[in-house]
Amino acid sequence: MQLLKEIEKLKKSHIRRTVDSRLKAFKENGSDPEKMFSELCFCICTANCSAERGMRAQQEIDFRGLPETTLRKKVRELVCRFYNHKTEYIIAARSKRCELLQVLKKSKTGKEAREWIVKSVKGLGYKEASHFLRNIGYTDVAIIDFHIIDLLVKNKIVKKPKTLTKRAYLEVEKRLEELAERTKTNPASLDLYLWYLETGKILK
């Protein structure tokens, strides 16, 4: 399979150092409650928006401390899309911080934690919850967006789903887990390699 060859080529290039560095930084995020909350809000901001805008918002907004009116203004300025909803989600997430930390401590896997997050944190579906968990060090969940799906479809690994329901998400995730096993990686690092192959970038 051509995709396997391309991933193996990246693993032997300088891109591997970047991927390993990102994964190390993600793990460090998971040991700092403030960074964890920042990553949660980054994922809220990034939903239906670009990662670049989410990263800029993360750098410039005090998600934990700003009053709602000021927060709304900053989210509108930096994120733009759905800023009213996203502001409300960030405010709601503040009240979930302690409970989230307890869930993460008790959860044996990222998938177990993800189920609670999807049900309990407004603004995060399976993709965004997986993104958050990957960004705090979990390696057993896959971030499935249209870039990844297009790449998998192009390589005849999956058929393009009409809508990304929970069932469709988990089916695509299973295919990614199989691909990760074949390339001797994990879903977290595989996502970074695939993202690079599709976009030429490694962000977060």
C-alpha positions as CSV (number, residue, x, y, z in Angstrom):
1,M,0.0,0.0,0.0
2,Q,1.4,3.4,-1.0
3,L,0.2,5.1,2.2
4,L,2.2,2.6,4.3
5,K,5.3,3.4,2.3
6,E,4.8,7.2,2.7
7,I,4.3,6.8,6.5
8,E,7.5,4.7,6.7
9,K,9.4,7.3,4.7
10,L,8.2,10.1,7.1
11,K,9.3,8.0,10.1
12,K,12.8,7.9,8.7
13,S,12.9,11.6,8.0
14,H,13.2,14.8,10.1
15,I,9.4,14.8,10.5
16,R,9.7,12.0,13.0
17,R,11.6,14.4,15.4
18,T,8.8,16.9,15.1
19,V,6.2,14.3,15.8
20,D,8.1,12.9,18.8
21,S,8.5,16.5,20.1
22,R,4.8,17.2,19.8
23,L,3.9,14.0,21.6
24,K,6.3,14.9,24.4
25,A,4.7,18.4,24.7
26,F,1.3,16.8,24.8
27,K,2.2,14.5,27.6
28,E,3.6,17.5,29.6
29,N,0.3,19.3,29.1
30,G,-1.4,16.4,30.8
31,S,0.6,17.0,34.0
32,D,-0.5,20.6,34.4
33,P,-4.2,21.4,35.2
34,E,-3.9,24.9,33.7
35,K,-2.5,23.6,30.4
36,M,-5.2,20.9,30.3
37,F,-8.0,23.5,30.7
38,S,-6.3,25.6,28.0
39,E,-6.2,22.7,25.6
40,L,-9.9,22.0,26.4
41,C,-10.8,25.6,25.4
42,F,-8.5,25.4,22.4
43,C,-10.6,22.4,21.1
44,I,-13.8,24.2,21.8
45,C,-12.5,27.2,19.7
46,T,-11.2,25.0,16.9
47,A,-14.4,23.1,16.3
48,N,-15.8,24.2,12.9
49,C,-12.8,26.6,12.6
50,S,-9.2,26.4,11.7
51,A,-6.5,25.1,14.1
52,E,-4.5,28.3,13.4
53,R,-7.4,30.4,14.7
54,G,-7.7,28.1,17.7
55,M,-4.0,28.4,18.5
56,R,-4.1,32.2,18.2
57,A,-7.1,32.3,20.6
58,Q,-5.3,30.0,23.0
59,Q,-2.2,32.3,23.0
60,E,-4.2,35.5,23.5
61,I,-7.2,34.7,25.7
62,D,-7.3,34.0,29.4
63,F,-10.0,31.3,29.2
64,R,-10.1,30.8,32.9
65,G,-10.2,34.3,34.2
66,L,-11.9,36.7,31.8
67,P,-15.4,37.9,32.6
68,E,-18.0,36.6,30.1
69,T,-18.5,39.9,28.3
70,T,-14.8,40.4,27.7
71,L,-14.4,36.7,26.8
72,R,-17.1,36.9,24.2
73,K,-15.5,40.0,22.6
74,K,-12.1,38.2,22.4
75,V,-13.6,35.0,21.0
76,R,-15.5,37.0,18.4
77,E,-12.3,38.8,17.4
78,L,-10.0,35.8,17.3
79,V,-12.3,32.9,16.4
80,C,-15.2,34.5,14.7
81,R,-17.4,31.6,13.9
82,F,-20.1,30.7,16.4
83,Y,-18.5,33.0,19.0
84,N,-21.7,33.2,21.1
85,H,-22.0,29.4,21.5
86,K,-18.2,29.0,22.0
87,T,-18.2,31.6,24.7
88,E,-21.1,29.8,26.5
89,Y,-19.2,26.5,26.2
90,I,-16.0,27.9,27.7
91,I,-18.0,29.4,30.6
92,A,-19.8,26.1,31.1
93,A,-16.4,24.2,31.0
94,R,-15.1,26.3,33.9
95,S,-17.6,24.6,36.2
96,K,-16.5,21.2,35.0
97,R,-12.8,21.6,35.6
98,C,-12.5,19.7,38.9
99,E,-14.9,17.0,37.8
100,L,-12.9,16.6,34.5
101,L,-9.6,16.2,36.5
102,Q,-11.2,13.4,38.6
103,V,-12.6,11.6,35.5
104,L,-9.1,11.7,33.8
105,K,-7.5,10.3,37.0
106,K,-10.0,7.5,37.2
107,S,-10.2,6.6,33.5
108,K,-8.1,3.7,32.4
109,T,-8.1,4.7,28.7
110,G,-8.6,7.8,26.6
111,K,-11.7,6.1,25.1
112,E,-13.2,5.8,28.5
113,A,-12.6,9.4,29.3
114,R,-13.9,10.4,25.9
115,E,-17.4,9.0,26.6
116,W,-17.7,11.2,29.7
117,I,-16.4,14.3,27.9
118,V,-18.8,13.9,24.9
119,K,-21.7,13.6,27.3
120,S,-20.7,16.2,29.8
121,V,-18.7,19.0,28.1
122,K,-20.7,21.2,25.8
123,G,-19.2,21.9,22.5
124,L,-17.1,18.8,22.2
125,G,-18.1,15.8,20.0
126,Y,-16.0,12.7,19.3
127,K,-13.5,14.5,17.1
128,E,-13.0,17.5,19.5
129,A,-12.9,15.3,22.6
130,S,-10.3,13.0,20.9
131,H,-8.3,16.1,19.9
132,F,-8.3,17.3,23.5
133,L,-7.2,13.9,24.9
134,R,-4.4,13.6,22.3
135,N,-3.2,17.1,23.3
136,I,-2.9,16.1,26.9
137,G,-1.0,12.9,26.3
138,Y,-3.5,10.1,25.4
139,T,-2.4,8.0,22.5
140,D,-5.4,5.6,22.0
141,V,-7.9,7.9,20.4
142,A,-8.1,9.1,16.8
143,I,-8.9,12.6,15.6
144,I,-11.1,12.1,12.5
145,D,-11.8,15.1,10.4
146,F,-12.3,15.7,6.6
147,H,-8.6,15.8,5.9
148,I,-8.0,12.4,7.4
149,I,-11.2,10.9,5.9
150,D,-10.2,12.2,2.4
151,L,-6.8,10.6,2.7
152,L,-8.2,7.3,3.8
153,V,-10.8,7.4,1.0
154,K,-8.1,8.2,-1.5
155,N,-6.2,5.1,-0.3
156,K,-9.3,2.9,-0.4
157,I,-9.1,2.2,3.3
158,V,-12.6,3.5,4.1
159,K,-15.7,4.7,2.1
160,K,-16.6,8.3,2.7
161,P,-19.4,8.4,5.3
162,K,-22.4,10.6,4.4
163,T,-22.4,12.0,8.0
164,L,-19.9,11.4,10.8
165,T,-22.2,9.8,13.3
166,K,-20.8,8.0,16.4
167,R,-21.0,4.7,14.6
168,A,-19.2,6.0,11.6
169,Y,-16.6,7.7,13.7
170,L,-15.8,4.5,15.6
171,E,-15.7,2.5,12.4
172,V,-13.2,4.9,10.8
173,E,-11.2,4.9,14.1
174,K,-11.0,1.1,14.0
175,R,-9.5,1.3,10.5
176,L,-7.0,3.9,11.8
177,E,-6.1,1.6,14.7
178,E,-5.3,-1.2,12.2
179,L,-3.2,1.2,10.2
180,A,-1.4,2.3,13.3
181,E,-0.6,-1.3,14.2
182,R,0.7,-2.0,10.7
183,T,3.0,1.1,10.9
184,K,4.0,0.3,14.5
185,T,2.7,3.7,15.7
186,N,-0.3,4.7,17.7
187,P,-3.4,6.7,16.8
188,A,-1.9,9.9,18.2
189,S,1.4,9.8,16.3
190,L,-0.4,8.4,13.2
191,D,-2.7,11.4,13.1
192,L,0.3,13.8,12.9
193,Y,1.9,11.8,10.1
194,L,-1.4,11.7,8.2
195,W,-2.1,15.3,8.8
196,Y,1.4,16.1,7.4
197,L,0.8,14.0,4.3
198,E,-2.5,15.7,3.6
199,T,-1.6,19.3,4.5
200,G,2.2,19.6,4.6
201,K,1.9,20.8,8.2
202,I,2.2,19.5,11.8
203,L,0.3,21.7,14.1
204,K,-1.5,20.3,17.2
